[in-house]
Amino acid sequence: MNASDRDLDPLIQAAQAARERAYVPYSRYPVGAAVLTEDGHIVTGCNIENASYPLTCCAERVALFAAVAQGHRRFRALAVVTSNGGSPCGSCRQVMREFAPTMTVIIADTAGNRRLTTVADLLPDSFGPEHLPTGSGGGGA
Ligand SMILES: [Zn+2]
């Protein structure tokens, strides 16, 4: 299920607020993200860097992992807010695809510009749980 337009403003606002909490002493590129669960909850994340650079985690994955840890596995939309409308990285696209291969993704900037896309458009011809022998995972129970 995709998000309707009226769902998007609170989601973008939540991502913007999460961006303010980003821990980015190295890149100084704060990112905020917010996911809208199928049952209407919003869970946020921000990017969190580390002095050991590869340990950094993106806002989108922080939000999705937090949502999963809170018991959510089905998502309608994810919003990401940066200073310049940066697009989700490949790792985050793959994590989005695991749980919500068709969800709406809103890419927004701090000036209020936004564009809508989908996980399917961001990660075409992707690999997913159904390609594994167990065939489960994703949005399932
Ligand atoms: Zn990422």
Boltz pocket constraint, residues with backbone or C-beta under 6 A from the ligand:
constraints:
  - pocket:
      binder: B
      contacts: [[A, 58], [A, 59], [A, 60], [A, 61], [A, 88], [A, 89], [A, 90], [A, 91], [A, 92], [A, 93]]
      max_distance: 6.0
